[in-house]
Amino acid sequence: MSATSPGQDGYFTQWRLKTSGVILPEERLPWGQTIIASLQHGVAMSGATIIAPLLMGFDPNLALFFSGVGTLIFFVVVAGRVPSYLGSSFAFIAVVIAATGYSGQGPNPHIDIALGGIVGAGVLYGIIALIVMWAGVGWVERLMPPAVTGAVVAAIGLNLAPVAVKAVSANPFDTWVGLLTVLIIGLTAVAAPGLWRRLPVIVGAVGGYLLYLLLANGLGLGKPVDFTQLAAAPWIGLPKFTTPTFHADAIVLIAPVAIILVAENLGHIKAIGVMTGRSLDGYLGRAFLGDSLATIVSACGGGTGVTTYAENIGVMAATKVYSTLLFAVTSVVSILLGFSPKFGALILSIPGPVIGGLSIVLFGLIAAMAGRIWVENKVDFSDPRNLITVAVALTAGAGDLTLKFGAFTIGGIGTATFGAIILYQILGRSSATNA
């Protein structure tokens, strides 16, 4: 990318006001709409950002706080030109559990060990970022051309699909609530008037929640929402910060997750480039560096490793609003809400089938974005190299193919990512040999 682009006068872009149509990164909505739209991104990321730390025994409010801090760090490093929100990365879950022996219940008693490993991942990620900033993005693109990046993006969405489906499959009532939530989102995105059309996720969340309350708490058709924890949670509370300790075995186990974060971030940047019709490759090194610094800062205070969030790609795809200001506002709100246990309890009170309905849409949009990457980049699927690479990656991601190397475990997303990269290169060499 050139040093300057529309709306840029200095280090930060000068956001131009625009009230209709596609809102590009250097443009903004009126401030009232900006704040409301930013809340939608907050809703999109909050479920996963809170759920991920719970699965690892981390403090969810602290994770929310550091997601906001990390997003601001990212925003500054990329000069406010890449629309991204950084939330808790699911790529760390398996290795954190393995490194700490976490039982899955309550706070993780060895969280400090995990934090040291996450810092190690952030450092490795930062080294990769500096290499990209020094040597350029060409070597990354050779390793991960559109066929591969599209496969990784699709694999991420497909890998998450069972989580969404499981959330709406406990019983017929949950299934119908989830599907009705999907319908609310779809109708809002397609047929709602004016501003509401830009808020399908938040409308779906609120509408699905109210529908569940009516049918379950009101009519007794399902398990009622329990507001005990919400009522007991204080409005304001200081997060409980934790410092890392460094153990070589944990660092060796957790640090390689940096490679997955690189792939996720690259796929995110490519997807946004396709959606906005412009290349953001010139900021790829900065994006890596911002994410790595955010992960290090988060882990130094007790938060999770963070990554660019696919859920927010789904929101942008649905709303056509890519203004980076939304993410700055969302990050500030997240920081403030990180000091409110009441908010964390409210998010956790959203019924599972409603979250499942939201996830079906957002995860599906992630997977579908791969198709757009392939079409826009004219990926030739008559080429066996592309076809086989994508086929294997999709199956490995969707099936959650897990590989174990001693104590090191690579889940479906990692297997799909590494598999696509390695297989593409092997097939390329084989093709060159036989030419």
C-alpha positions in Angstrom: 0.0 0.0 0.0 1.2 3.5 -0.7 2.2 5.8 2.1 -1.0 7.7 1.7 -4.5 6.9 0.7 -7.8 8.7 0.7 -8.5 10.4 3.9 -4.9 10.3 5.2 -3.0 13.5 6.1 -0.6 12.2 8.8 0.1 9.1 10.8 -3.6 8.6 11.5 -6.2 8.8 8.8 -8.7 11.8 8.8 -12.0 10.0 8.8 -14.5 11.6 6.3 -18.2 11.7 7.3 -20.4 9.4 5.2 -24.0 8.6 5.9 -25.0 5.9 3.4 -23.6 3.1 1.2 -20.4 1.2 1.9 -18.4 2.9 4.7 -14.7 2.4 4.0 -12.0 2.3 6.7 -11.1 6.0 6.3 -14.7 7.0 6.5 -17.1 7.3 9.4 -20.8 7.3 10.3 -22.3 10.2 12.4 -21.1 9.8 15.9 -24.4 8.5 17.2 -24.5 5.7 14.6 -20.8 5.1 15.2 -21.4 4.4 18.9 -24.4 2.2 18.2 -22.6 0.2 15.4 -19.5 -0.2 17.6 -21.8 -1.9 20.3 -22.7 -4.4 17.6 -19.1 -5.4 17.2 -18.9 -5.6 21.0 -21.8 -8.0 21.0 -20.2 -10.1 18.2 -16.9 -10.6 20.0 -18.0 -10.6 23.6 -19.4 -14.2 23.7 -16.2 -15.8 22.4 -14.0 -13.4 24.2 -15.6 -14.4 27.5 -16.2 -18.1 26.7 -12.5 -18.7 25.7 -11.1 -17.6 29.1 -13.7 -19.7 30.9 -12.5 -22.8 29.1 -9.0 -22.1 30.2 -9.8 -21.0 33.7 -9.0 -17.3 33.1 -11.0 -14.3 34.5 -13.5 -13.4 31.7 -13.7 -9.7 32.8 -9.9 -9.4 32.7 -10.0 -11.0 29.2 -12.6 -8.4 28.1 -10.5 -5.6 29.6 -7.3 -6.7 27.8 -9.2 -7.3 24.5 -10.0 -3.6 24.6 -6.4 -2.6 25.6 -5.1 -4.9 22.8 -7.4 -3.5 20.2 -6.2 0.0 21.0 -2.6 -1.1 20.8 -3.4 -2.6 17.4 -5.2 0.5 16.3 -2.2 2.7 17.1 0.3 0.4 15.5 -1.6 0.1 12.2 -2.3 3.9 12.3 -6.0 3.3 12.4 -6.1 1.9 8.9 -7.0 -1.8 9.4 -10.5 -2.5 10.8 -10.0 -5.3 13.3 -11.0 -6.2 16.8 -8.7 -8.4 18.9 -10.4 -10.9 21.2 -9.4 -14.0 23.1 -7.9 -16.6 20.8 -9.3 -20.1 20.9 -6.0 -21.4 19.4 -4.5 -21.3 22.9 -7.1 -23.4 24.7 -5.7 -26.9 24.0 -2.1 -26.0 24.8 -2.9 -24.0 27.9 -4.9 -26.9 29.3 -2.0 -29.3 28.4 0.6 -27.0 29.9 -1.3 -26.3 33.2 -3.2 -29.6 33.7 -6.4 -27.5 34.1 -9.3 -29.6 35.2 -12.0 -27.4 33.5 -13.6 -26.2 36.7 -13.2 -22.8 38.3 -10.0 -20.7 38.2 -6.9 -22.2 36.7 -4.5 -22.6 39.7 -1.5 -22.6 37.3 -2.5 -19.6 35.2 0.9 -18.0 35.7 2.6 -20.8 33.9 0.2 -20.4 31.0 0.8 -16.7 30.9 4.5 -17.2 30.5 3.9 -19.5 27.5 1.5 -16.9 26.0 4.1 -14.2 26.4 6.5 -16.6 24.5 4.0 -16.9 21.7 3.7 -13.1 21.5 7.5 -12.7 21.3 7.8 -15.3 18.5 4.9 -13.6 16.7 6.7 -10.2 17.1 9.9 -11.7 15.5 7.8 -12.8 12.5 6.3 -9.4 12.3 9.7 -7.6 12.3 10.9 -10.0 9.5 7.8 -9.2 7.5 8.3 -5.4 8.0 12.0 -5.8 7.0 11.8 -8.3 4.2 8.3 -7.5 2.9 5.2 -9.6 2.6 6.3 -11.5 -0.5 7.6 -14.6 1.3 4.4 -14.8 3.3 2.3 -14.6 0.1 4.4 -17.3 -1.5 3.7 -19.5 1.5 0.1 -18.5 1.7 -1.4 -17.4 -1.7 -5.1 -16.8 -2.1 -5.9 -20.6 -2.5 -4.3 -21.2 0.9 -5.6 -18.1 2.7 -9.1 -18.8 1.5 -8.8 -22.4 2.7 -7.6 -21.2 6.1 -10.5 -18.7 6.4 -13.0 -21.4 5.4 -11.5 -23.9 7.7 -11.8 -21.5 10.6 -15.5 -21.0 10.0 -16.2 -24.7 9.4 -14.2 -25.7 12.5 -16.4 -23.5 14.6 -19.6 -24.7 13.0 -20.1 -27.7 15.4 -19.9 -25.3 18.3 -22.8 -23.3 16.9 -24.9 -26.3 16.0 -24.3 -27.9 19.4 -25.5 -24.7 21.1 -28.9 -25.1 19.4 -29.2 -28.9 19.5 -29.9 -29.8 23.2 -33.6 -30.1 22.6 -36.3 -29.0 20.0 -37.1 -25.8 22.0 -33.4 -24.7 21.8 -33.3 -25.6 18.1 -36.3 -23.4 17.3 -35.1 -20.5 19.4 -31.7 -20.7 17.6 -33.3 -20.8 14.2 -35.7 -18.0 15.0 -32.7 -15.9 16.1 -31.1 -16.6 12.7 -34.3 -15.5 11.0 -34.4 -12.3 13.0 -30.8 -11.5 11.9 -31.5 -12.3 8.3 -34.7 -10.3 8.1 -33.0 -7.4 9.8 -30.0 -7.4 7.4 -32.3 -7.7 4.3 -35.5 -5.8 5.1 -35.1 -3.5 8.1 -35.4 0.2 7.5 -32.5 2.7 7.7 -30.1 2.4 10.6 -31.5 -0.9 11.8 -30.3 -2.7 8.7 -26.7 -2.0 9.9 -27.4 -3.7 13.2 -28.5 -7.3 12.5 -26.3 -8.9 15.1 -27.3 -6.7 18.0 -31.0 -6.8 16.9 -30.7 -10.6 16.7 -29.2 -10.9 20.1 -31.8 -8.7 21.8 -34.7 -10.2 19.8 -33.6 -13.7 20.5 -33.0 -13.0 24.2 -36.5 -11.4 24.6 -38.1 -14.3 22.6 -36.4 -16.8 24.9 -37.5 -14.9 28.0 -41.1 -14.9 26.7 -41.2 -18.6 25.8 -39.1 -20.0 28.7 -39.5 -17.6 31.7 -43.0 -16.5 30.7 -44.7 -19.6 29.2 -42.5 -22.3 30.7 -41.7 -23.9 27.4 -37.9 -24.2 28.2 -35.4 -23.8 30.9 -35.8 -20.3 32.4 -32.9 -17.9 32.5 -31.5 -17.7 36.1 -30.7 -14.1 37.0 -29.2 -15.0 40.4 -25.6 -14.4 39.4 -26.6 -11.2 37.5 -28.3 -9.8 40.6 -25.4 -10.7 42.9 -22.7 -9.3 40.6 -21.4 -5.8 41.6 -21.6 -2.9 39.1 -18.0 -1.9 39.5 -15.1 -4.1 40.4 -11.3 -4.0 39.8 -10.1 -6.9 37.6 -7.8 -9.3 39.4 -4.4 -9.0 37.6 -2.0 -11.9 37.5 1.7 -11.9 36.5 3.3 -14.7 34.4 6.0 -17.1 35.4 8.3 -18.5 32.8 8.8 -22.3 32.5 10.7 -23.6 29.5 8.4 -26.6 28.9 5.3 -24.4 28.9 6.9 -21.9 26.5 8.0 -24.6 24.1 4.4 -26.0 24.2 2.5 -22.8 23.8 4.8 -20.5 21.7 4.2 -22.2 18.4 0.6 -21.0 18.5 2.1 -17.8 17.0 2.1 -19.5 13.6 -1.7 -20.0 13.9 -2.1 -16.4 14.9 -0.1 -15.3 11.8 -2.4 -17.4 9.6 -5.5 -16.0 11.2 -4.3 -12.4 10.9 -3.2 -12.9 7.3 -6.6 -14.4 6.4 -8.3 -11.5 8.2 -6.3 -8.9 6.3 -6.9 -10.7 3.0 -10.7 -11.0 3.7 -11.0 -7.3 4.6 -9.0 -6.4 1.5 -11.5 -8.3 -0.6 -14.5 -6.8 1.1 -13.2 -3.2 0.8 -11.9 -3.7 -2.7 -8.3 -2.6 -1.7 -5.2 -4.3 -0.7 -4.1 -3.9 3.0 -0.9 -5.9 2.5 1.2 -2.9 3.1 0.1 -3.0 6.7 0.5 -6.7 7.2 3.7 -6.4 9.2 2.2 -3.7 11.4 -0.9 -5.9 11.9 1.3 -8.8 13.0 3.3 -6.5 15.3 0.2 -4.9 16.8 -1.3 -8.3 17.5 1.9 -9.6 19.0 2.3 -6.6 21.3 -1.3 -6.9 22.4 -0.8 -10.6 23.2 2.3 -9.8 25.3 0.6 -7.0 27.2 -2.5 -9.1 27.8 -0.5 -12.1 29.1 1.7 -9.9 31.4 -1.5 -8.8 33.2 -3.4 -12.1 33.3 -5.3 -12.0 30.1 -5.6 -14.4 27.2 -3.6 -14.4 24.0 -5.5 -12.3 21.5 -6.2 -12.5 17.7 -8.0 -10.6 15.0 -11.6 -11.7 15.4 -13.4 -13.5 12.7 -16.8 -12.7 14.3 -16.2 -9.1 13.5 -15.5 -9.9 9.8 -19.0 -11.4 9.8 -20.5 -8.2 11.2 -18.6 -6.1 8.6 -19.7 -8.5 5.8 -23.3 -8.1 6.9 -23.3 -4.3 7.5 -20.8 -3.0 4.8 -19.4 -0.7 7.5 -15.5 -0.9 7.7 -14.8 2.3 9.5 -11.8 1.7 11.8 -13.3 4.2 14.3 -15.9 1.6 15.3 -13.1 -0.6 16.7 -11.5 2.3 18.7 -14.9 3.0 20.3 -15.6 -0.7 20.9 -12.2 -1.1 22.6 -12.9 1.8 25.0 -16.3 0.4 25.8 -14.6 -3.1 26.5 -12.1 -1.5 28.8 -14.8 0.2 30.8 -17.0 -3.0 30.9 -14.0 -4.9 32.0 -14.4 -3.1 35.3 -18.1 -4.2 35.6 -18.7 -7.8 36.8 -22.4 -7.0 36.3 -21.8 -6.7 32.5 -19.9 -10.0 32.4 -22.8 -11.7 34.3 -25.3 -10.2 31.8 -23.4 -11.5 28.8 -23.2 -14.9 30.4 -26.9 -14.9 31.0 -27.7 -14.8 27.3 -29.2 -18.2 26.6 -27.1 -20.8 24.8 -29.5 -21.2 21.8 -29.5 -17.5 21.2 -25.7 -17.5 21.2 -25.9 -20.5 18.9 -28.1 -18.7 16.5 -25.7 -15.7 16.4 -22.8 -18.1 15.8 -24.5 -20.0 13.0 -24.7 -16.7 11.0 -21.3 -15.3 11.9 -19.4 -18.5 11.6 -21.2 -19.2 8.3 -20.2 -15.7 7.0 -16.6 -16.5 7.8 -16.6 -19.7 5.8 -18.5 -18.0 2.9 -15.9 -15.2 2.8 -13.4 -17.8 1.5 -15.5 -18.1 -1.6 -15.2 -14.4 -2.2 -11.4 -14.5 -1.7 -11.1 -17.3 -4.3 -13.4 -15.5 -6.8 -11.8 -12.1 -6.4 -8.3 -13.6 -6.8 -9.4 -15.8 -9.7 -8.1 -19.0 -8.1 -8.0 -21.7 -10.7 -9.6 -24.9 -9.3 -8.8 -26.8 -12.5 -5.3 -26.7 -11.1 -4.9 -29.9 -9.0 -2.5 -28.1 -6.7 -5.2 -25.6 -5.6 -8.0 -28.1 -5.6 -6.3 -30.7 -3.5 -4.9 -28.2 -1.0 -8.3 -26.6 -0.4 -10.0 -30.0 -0.2 -7.7 -31.3 2.4 -7.7 -28.1 4.5 -11.5 -27.9 4.5 -11.8 -31.5 5.6 -9.1 -31.2 8.3 -10.7 -28.0 9.6 -14.3 -29.1 9.5 -13.5 -32.5 11.0 -11.2 -31.0 13.6 -8.3 -33.3 12.7 -6.0 -33.3 15.7 -2.3 -34.2 15.5 -0.2 -34.9 18.6 3.6 -34.7 18.8 4.5 -35.8 22.3 3.0 -33.2 24.6 2.3 -30.8 21.7 -1.2 -30.9 20.2 -2.4 -29.2 17.1 -6.2 -28.9 16.7 -8.2 -28.7 13.5 -7.5 -25.1 12.7 -3.8 -25.5 13.2 -3.8 -28.8 11.2 -5.7 -27.2 8.4 -3.4 -24.1 8.4 -0.1 -26.0 8.5 -1.5 -28.7 6.2 -2.5 -26.2 3.5 0.8 -24.3 3.7 3.0 -27.4 3.6 0.9 -29.4 1.0 0.7 -26.4 -1.3 4.5 -26.1 -1.3 5.1 -29.9 -1.7 2.6 -30.1 -4.7 4.3 -27.0 -6.2 7.7 -28.7 -6.1 6.3 -31.9 -7.5 4.6 -30.0 -10.3 7.9 -28.2 -11.1 9.8 -31.5 -11.1 7.4 -33.2 -13.5 7.1 -30.2 -15.8 
